Amino acid sequence: LKHKRLVPNDSTGQVTSISFGQTGPMAVGNQSTVAWRVIDDVRLLADAVQRPGYEADPAEIATFQRDGVVLLRGAFAEWVPAIAAGFQRNLEHPASYAFPSESTFDHETGRFFDSYCNWQRIPEYTTFVLNSKAAAMAAAFMGSEIAQLFHEHAFCKEPGTQKQTPWHQDLPYYCVDGQQTISIYMALDPTPAETAVRFLKGSHRTGQLHRPRDFMRGNEYETSDPTMVSTPEITDGDDVFAAALEPGDTLLFDFRTLHGTTDAPIEQRRRAFSTRWLGDDVRYVDRPGETSPPMPDLGLRPGEPMRQDWFPVLWPNSN
Ligand SMILES: O=C(O)CCC(=O)C(=O)O
């Protein structure tokens, strides 16, 4: 199968053009463009800035812990224009940012784009992670002393797209393991419930990890991890959470919560911006297959905490 792919054009691994080619079985989002790390030691920057606290509603925390997902209406409404402006550059110049991925084939309509690990390259994202209440919110909902930033991830489906986001958990794609994890996913556009990301309630508590899936084809990654199982088909009878979203509405979900979408056509551009957070019990894990992102130079042994010079602890404030 042919699809759009980013091709490094010289020995630096920098990508300046999108061309077409045959690809292997892996996801297309992990090809080398620019380096995702720009700052040698992010602790210095993190320590220079204070972040606000967050008074979480105990009932909302209980919902998150029980269902693996909770919706906070309007939680980040004031951030929408800035984050959307930052994302626009990423959409227009994918190869200038890290891990861009096009998940629609040429014969399909619309565009399903995502890109991640750009918080050091997009000043609006830098400002959000360093200054917003997201870090304190993440710690409160995870029931964790700390909130350590893993990365951010932005998604866009353009009008005409009918590509389903395959049902998946995020944890099996990542080189981390733990029970205290959270994604803070902010809608940037009005989104009807039919096309919004939806969640299988309670799926974070089954103890099962499901094999990662390629967003373009929907097929499972080839992985030798014998403990992972296939993703079940989610049907109307399942206990699914789905809601229409307005810009700034925010879904909090555990890395283990199964989520995906229908293939209902997108009528209005639908963008979302997610930050991914690690709590007290999260540790590095060696996954047999490819991880998102691949981090061959991370230099950690299984069981070690993620390094704070790459992944800043943003809650609590350091002083
Ligand atoms: O917005 C979507 O369709 C997918 C979002 C997603 O998979 C995620 O944030 O992990």
The ligand as a Tripos MOL2 file, in Angstrom:
@<TRIPOS>MOLECULE
LIG
   10     9     1     0     0
SMALL
NO_CHARGES

@<TRIPOS>ATOM
      1 O1         -8.6350   12.7520   18.4890 O.co2     1 LIG1
      2 C1         -8.5820   11.5690   18.1270 C.2       1 LIG1
      3 O2         -9.3120   11.1000   17.2530 O.co2     1 LIG1
      4 C2         -7.5870   10.6180   18.7370 C.3       1 LIG1
      5 C3         -7.0410   11.0510   20.0430 C.3       1 LIG1
      6 C4         -6.1790   10.0240   20.6820 C.2       1 LIG1
      7 O3         -6.0960    8.9090   20.2650 O.2       1 LIG1
      8 C5         -5.3950   10.3980   21.8730 C.2       1 LIG1
      9 O4         -5.3950   11.5630   22.3070 O.co2     1 LIG1
     10 O5         -4.7130    9.5020   22.4170 O.co2     1 LIG1
@<TRIPOS>BOND
     1     1     2 2
     2     2     3 1
     3     2     4 1
     4     4     5 1
     5     5     6 1
     6     6     7 2
     7     6     8 1
     8     8     9 2
     9     8    10 1
@<TRIPOS>SUBSTRUCTURE
     1 LIG1         1 GROUP 0 **** ****
